[in-house]
Amino acid sequence: MYTLRDDLDGLRLAEPESPDVWLVFGGRRHRVASPAVYQALFSGAEDIIFSEDIPSITMGPELNDGTCLARPAGSHMIFLVTGRGPVRKYHIPTFESFTDFGFNEGAVIDVPALILEAVELGGELTSAFERTRRAPDTIQIPTQASTTEG
């Protein structure tokens, strides 16, 4: 049985003794198709986590040739754009999520905004760690103001 694992969003996983690297987002594992795609996205291999549990994670579309990081000219927004069919873009909403995913800032390509406007939005890439940082530390219960009778 396959499981959605949004608690792993932002991680790069590999099985011991396997050359495949998987990026987890949307709770699904996405295979990085080649070393060229890996180099087009990530700054290094230091943060790869080795796991035997990868086959139990629901599989998503492969990050195939042509997958890249793109920014519309004149904008600060960055997108992960998948390669061949169907091409989709995934917005990376914060720099913290960008770094949590291990993306390489030097690999971001500036493209005309018109090109990215034509690509279907696949959603947001927010790391599990970023969601934890955004969550309130404690639940605040409003206190009732004391009244003085007199």
C-alpha positions as CSV (number, residue, x, y, z in Angstrom):
1,M,0.0,0.0,0.0
2,Y,1.2,3.5,-0.8
3,T,1.0,6.4,1.6
4,L,1.0,10.2,1.1
5,R,3.8,11.6,3.2
6,D,3.5,15.4,3.4
7,D,5.6,15.2,6.6
8,L,8.5,14.5,4.2
9,D,7.9,17.4,1.8
10,G,11.2,19.0,0.9
11,L,13.4,16.0,1.5
12,R,15.6,14.3,-1.1
13,L,15.6,10.5,-0.5
14,A,17.6,7.6,-1.9
15,E,17.6,3.9,-1.2
16,P,20.9,2.4,-0.2
17,E,22.6,0.7,-3.2
18,S,20.3,2.6,-5.7
19,P,21.3,5.5,-8.0
20,D,17.8,7.0,-7.9
21,V,17.1,10.2,-6.0
22,W,13.6,11.2,-5.1
23,L,12.2,14.6,-4.2
24,V,9.2,14.6,-1.9
25,F,6.5,17.3,-2.4
26,G,2.8,17.2,-2.1
27,G,3.3,14.0,0.0
28,R,4.5,12.2,-3.1
29,R,7.9,11.0,-4.2
30,H,9.2,12.3,-7.6
31,R,12.1,10.6,-9.2
32,V,14.9,12.9,-10.4
33,A,15.4,11.4,-13.9
34,S,19.1,12.1,-14.4
35,P,22.3,13.7,-13.0
36,A,21.7,16.6,-15.4
37,V,18.3,17.3,-13.9
38,Y,19.7,16.9,-10.4
39,Q,22.4,19.5,-11.2
40,A,19.8,21.9,-12.7
41,L,18.0,21.9,-9.3
42,F,20.2,21.2,-6.4
43,S,23.4,22.6,-4.9
44,G,24.8,19.3,-3.7
45,A,24.2,15.9,-2.4
46,E,24.9,16.5,1.3
47,D,21.3,16.5,2.4
48,I,20.2,13.2,0.7
49,I,18.5,10.9,3.3
50,F,18.9,7.2,2.7
51,S,15.8,5.1,3.5
52,E,14.4,1.7,2.8
53,D,10.8,3.0,3.0
54,I,10.8,4.9,-0.3
55,P,8.7,2.3,-2.1
56,S,5.8,2.8,0.4
57,I,5.4,6.5,-0.5
58,T,2.9,7.4,-3.2
59,M,4.7,8.1,-6.5
60,G,4.2,11.4,-8.4
61,P,5.3,12.5,-11.8
62,E,9.0,12.2,-12.6
63,L,11.2,15.3,-12.7
64,N,12.4,14.6,-16.2
65,D,14.7,16.4,-18.7
66,G,13.8,20.0,-19.0
67,T,12.9,20.4,-15.3
68,C,14.3,23.6,-14.0
69,L,14.0,26.5,-11.6
70,A,12.6,29.6,-13.3
71,R,11.8,33.2,-12.3
72,P,9.7,35.6,-14.4
73,A,11.9,38.5,-15.4
74,G,11.4,41.5,-13.1
75,S,9.9,39.3,-10.3
76,H,11.2,37.7,-7.1
77,M,8.9,34.6,-7.5
78,I,10.6,31.3,-8.2
79,F,9.0,28.2,-9.7
80,L,10.0,24.6,-10.1
81,V,9.0,23.9,-13.7
82,T,8.7,20.3,-14.8
83,G,9.9,19.0,-18.1
84,R,8.0,17.0,-20.7
85,G,4.2,16.5,-20.5
86,P,2.4,17.7,-18.8
87,V,4.6,20.8,-18.1
88,R,3.6,22.3,-14.7
89,K,5.0,25.0,-12.5
90,Y,5.1,24.9,-8.7
91,H,5.5,28.1,-6.8
92,I,8.1,28.2,-4.1
93,P,6.5,30.8,-1.7
94,T,9.4,31.5,0.6
95,F,13.2,31.5,0.6
96,E,13.1,29.2,3.6
97,S,11.2,26.6,1.6
98,F,13.6,27.1,-1.3
99,T,16.6,26.3,1.0
100,D,14.8,23.5,2.8
101,F,14.4,21.8,-0.5
102,G,18.1,22.2,-1.1
103,F,17.6,24.1,-4.4
104,N,20.5,25.9,-5.9
105,E,20.0,29.7,-6.1
106,G,22.6,29.9,-8.9
107,A,20.6,27.5,-11.0
108,V,17.5,29.8,-11.2
109,I,16.9,30.9,-14.8
110,D,15.3,34.3,-15.6
111,V,12.6,33.9,-18.3
112,P,10.1,36.2,-19.9
113,A,7.0,36.3,-17.7
114,L,4.8,35.5,-20.7
115,I,6.4,32.0,-20.9
116,L,5.6,31.1,-17.3
117,E,2.1,32.6,-17.5
118,A,1.3,29.9,-20.2
119,V,2.3,27.0,-17.9
120,E,-0.3,25.4,-15.6
121,L,0.2,26.0,-11.9
122,G,0.6,22.7,-10.1
123,G,0.5,24.2,-6.6
124,E,3.0,25.4,-4.0
125,L,6.2,23.8,-2.8
126,T,6.3,24.4,0.9
127,S,8.6,22.2,3.0
128,A,7.3,20.3,6.0
129,F,9.8,22.2,8.1
130,E,8.5,25.6,6.8
131,R,4.9,24.5,7.7
132,T,6.2,23.7,11.2
133,R,7.9,27.1,11.5
134,R,4.7,28.9,10.5
135,A,2.5,26.9,13.0
136,P,1.8,28.7,16.2
137,D,4.0,27.5,19.1
138,T,1.1,27.3,21.5
139,I,-2.6,27.9,21.3
140,Q,-3.5,31.2,22.9
141,I,-6.7,31.2,24.9
142,P,-8.1,34.7,25.3
143,T,-8.4,35.7,28.9
144,Q,-11.4,37.5,30.3
145,A,-10.6,41.0,31.5
146,S,-11.1,41.2,35.2
147,T,-13.8,43.5,36.3
148,T,-13.9,45.6,39.4
149,E,-17.2,45.9,41.2
150,G,-17.6,49.0,43.2
